[in-house]
Amino acid sequence: MTKDSGRSVIRVEKLTKDYIMGTNTVHALRGIDLTVERGELVAIMGPSGSGKSTFLSLLGCLDRPTSGRYWLDGIDVSRLSAGQLAVVRNRKIGFVFQQFHLLPWATALENVTLPLLYAGVVGSSARRRALQALEAAQFPLDRVQHRPSELSGGEQQRVAIARALVTGPTLILADEPTGNLDTRSSLEVMAILQELNDNGHTIILVTHEPDIATYCDRIVHFQDGSVVDDVLNETPAQAADTLTTLTTEVLT
């Protein structure tokens, strides 16, 4: 599928974020300029303290910039109220976290349905959409009534991906989505993200793993609150192919 190069999903200009620590000011972000087009799969990399997590938090409308502008899908979200930001988060952004953040008492299906309840979608419509999202995340549908403690790490992350998808967001933000997974589960998650991306989803993921970044079609490096490198990966590795090779090596 050809990726859409139309209107930018993300555009930030001179974005800064400062934190006051006692008598000191920490400059977490120092005037970031960045554009992400619709249909891109972008890796954000950098050492601890480089500003990548702060940047992801701002993109997710979980925090406000100190200065600068941020347009999400054409909306200047840097000027919105807290209530308006909450609406944007629910309608336009899907989150995937390293720690999964699933409700332990809820089934896989219930975890995926939850964002729809906040959007006012209930009953059979919510169930249908949740099952479609779980199927898109390649979660085994015979396990939708299992709770997180009964699922593997890879299965829990698939539930988290489905939860991120279920509202039909413009943007998916993934913070170290393979950080708690073994090699095979990491590859399976990346194969799912690549397939979603091929189907038109715009995805930005933070990772400290260079091999995971090779599956993305663009790699942005942060250091000391600034973008120091922004490279187009012309031939991203294919996680599905790597999985096939791994399986063949195990069988031989």
C-alpha positions in Angstrom: 0.0 0.0 0.0 1.3 3.5 -0.9 1.6 5.7 2.1 -0.3 8.9 2.1 1.9 12.0 2.0 -1.0 14.4 2.4 -1.6 16.7 5.4 0.9 16.3 8.2 -0.4 14.4 11.2 2.2 16.2 13.5 3.9 19.5 13.1 5.8 21.1 15.9 7.7 24.4 15.7 10.2 25.7 18.3 8.8 23.3 20.9 10.3 23.7 24.4 9.7 22.2 27.8 11.3 23.4 31.0 11.0 22.0 34.5 11.6 24.0 37.6 13.7 21.9 40.1 14.1 24.0 43.2 16.3 27.0 42.1 17.3 25.3 38.9 15.6 25.1 35.5 15.9 21.9 33.5 15.6 22.4 29.7 14.1 19.1 28.7 13.3 20.2 25.1 15.1 23.0 23.4 13.2 24.3 20.4 12.1 21.1 18.5 11.1 21.5 14.9 9.6 18.3 13.4 6.9 17.1 11.0 5.5 13.6 10.7 3.4 12.9 7.6 0.3 10.6 7.5 1.3 7.0 7.2 4.8 7.2 8.6 6.4 4.8 11.1 8.9 6.8 13.1 11.4 5.7 15.8 12.5 8.2 18.4 15.9 7.3 19.9 18.3 8.8 22.3 20.1 8.3 25.6 18.3 8.6 29.0 17.6 12.3 29.6 17.7 13.2 26.0 14.1 14.4 26.0 12.4 11.7 23.9 9.9 10.7 26.7 9.1 14.3 27.3 8.5 14.8 23.6 6.2 11.8 23.5 4.3 13.1 26.4 3.7 16.4 24.7 2.7 14.6 21.4 0.2 12.6 23.5 -1.3 15.8 24.9 -0.4 14.5 28.4 1.5 17.7 29.1 1.8 21.3 27.8 4.9 22.8 26.1 6.6 25.8 27.8 6.7 27.5 24.5 6.3 26.7 20.8 3.4 25.3 18.8 2.0 21.8 18.1 -0.5 20.9 15.4 -2.1 17.5 15.5 -4.0 16.6 12.4 -4.3 20.3 11.7 -5.5 21.3 15.2 -3.3 23.7 17.2 -3.4 21.6 20.4 -0.8 23.8 22.1 -3.6 26.4 22.6 -6.3 24.0 23.9 -7.7 23.9 27.5 -7.3 20.8 29.7 -10.8 19.6 28.9 -10.3 20.0 25.1 -7.0 18.1 25.4 -8.8 15.2 27.0 -11.2 15.1 24.1 -8.3 15.1 21.6 -6.5 12.3 23.5 -9.6 10.1 23.4 -10.5 10.7 19.8 -7.2 11.1 18.0 -4.5 9.3 20.0 -3.9 5.7 20.9 -1.3 4.8 23.5 0.9 1.7 23.8 3.1 1.4 26.9 6.1 -0.7 27.9 4.2 -1.8 31.1 0.9 -2.6 29.2 -1.2 -0.7 31.9 -4.1 -3.2 31.6 -6.7 -3.4 34.3 -5.9 -6.6 36.2 -9.5 -7.4 37.1 -10.9 -6.9 33.6 -10.8 -9.4 30.7 -8.9 -8.7 27.5 -12.2 -7.8 25.8 -13.2 -5.5 28.7 -9.8 -3.7 28.6 -10.2 -3.0 24.9 -13.8 -1.8 25.3 -12.9 0.7 28.1 -11.9 3.6 25.8 -15.2 3.2 23.9 -17.2 3.7 27.1 -15.5 7.1 27.5 -16.5 7.9 23.9 -20.1 7.0 24.6 -20.0 3.7 22.6 -21.7 0.8 24.6 -23.4 -2.5 24.1 -23.1 -4.6 21.0 -21.4 -1.8 19.0 -18.6 -1.6 21.6 -18.2 -5.4 21.7 -18.0 -5.6 17.9 -15.4 -2.8 17.6 -13.3 -4.3 20.4 -13.3 -7.7 18.7 -12.3 -6.1 15.4 -9.4 -4.3 17.2 -8.3 -7.5 18.9 -8.3 -9.3 15.6 -6.3 -6.5 14.0 -3.8 -6.9 16.8 -3.6 -10.6 16.0 -4.9 -11.5 19.5 -6.3 -15.1 19.7 -10.1 -14.5 19.9 -10.6 -17.7 22.0 -8.8 -15.9 24.8 -10.7 -12.6 25.0 -12.3 -13.6 28.3 -8.9 -14.1 29.9 -7.5 -11.6 32.4 -4.0 -10.1 32.1 -2.5 -12.5 34.7 -3.6 -15.4 32.4 -1.9 -14.0 29.4 1.8 -14.0 28.2 3.6 -10.7 27.9 3.2 -10.7 24.1 -0.5 -11.4 24.5 -0.9 -8.5 27.0 0.9 -6.2 24.5 -1.5 -7.2 21.8 -4.4 -6.3 24.0 -2.7 -2.9 24.6 -2.3 -2.4 20.9 -6.0 -3.3 20.3 -7.0 -0.9 23.0 -5.0 1.8 21.2 -6.7 1.0 17.9 -10.3 0.7 19.1 -11.3 4.4 18.9 -9.9 4.7 15.4 -7.1 7.2 16.3 -5.2 9.5 13.9 -2.0 8.7 15.7 -0.6 5.7 17.7 2.2 6.5 20.2 4.2 3.6 21.5 6.6 4.0 24.4 9.2 1.2 24.5 6.5 -1.3 23.2 9.0 -4.2 23.2 10.9 -3.2 26.3 9.4 -6.0 28.5 9.3 -8.7 25.8 11.6 -11.5 24.7 13.0 -11.6 21.2 10.1 -13.5 19.5 7.4 -11.5 21.2 9.2 -8.3 20.3 9.3 -9.4 16.6 5.6 -10.3 16.7 4.7 -6.9 18.1 6.8 -5.1 15.5 5.2 -7.3 12.7 1.8 -6.1 14.0 2.9 -2.5 14.1 4.3 -2.7 10.6 1.1 -4.3 9.3 -1.0 -1.5 10.9 1.4 1.0 9.4 1.0 -0.6 5.9 -2.7 -0.2 6.4 -2.4 3.5 6.9 -1.8 4.1 10.6 0.7 6.7 11.6 2.9 5.4 14.4 5.6 7.0 16.5 7.5 4.7 18.9 10.2 5.4 21.4 12.9 2.7 21.6 16.4 2.3 23.0 16.9 -0.8 20.9 18.7 -0.1 17.5 17.5 -3.4 16.0 13.9 -2.4 16.7 14.5 1.0 15.0 15.5 -0.8 11.8 11.8 -1.8 11.3 10.8 1.8 11.1 11.0 3.9 7.9 12.4 7.0 9.7 14.7 7.3 12.7 14.9 10.5 14.7 17.7 10.9 17.3 17.4 13.1 20.4 20.3 14.4 22.5 20.2 17.0 25.3 16.7 18.1 24.4 17.4 18.6 20.7 17.0 16.6 17.4 20.5 15.8 16.3 19.7 13.4 13.5 16.7 12.6 11.3 17.3 9.8 8.9 15.0 8.2 6.3 15.3 4.4 6.3 14.8 3.5 2.7 14.7 -0.3 3.2 13.2 -1.0 6.6 13.7 -4.6 7.8 10.5 -6.7 7.8 9.7 -8.2 11.2 7.6 -11.0 9.7 10.6 -12.1 7.6 12.8 -12.0 10.6 10.3 -14.2 12.5 10.3 -16.7 9.6 14.1 -16.9 9.7 14.1 -17.3 13.5 11.5 -20.1 13.3 13.6 -21.9 10.6 16.7 -21.7 12.6 15.0 -23.2 15.6 13.6 -26.1 13.6 16.9 -26.9 11.9 
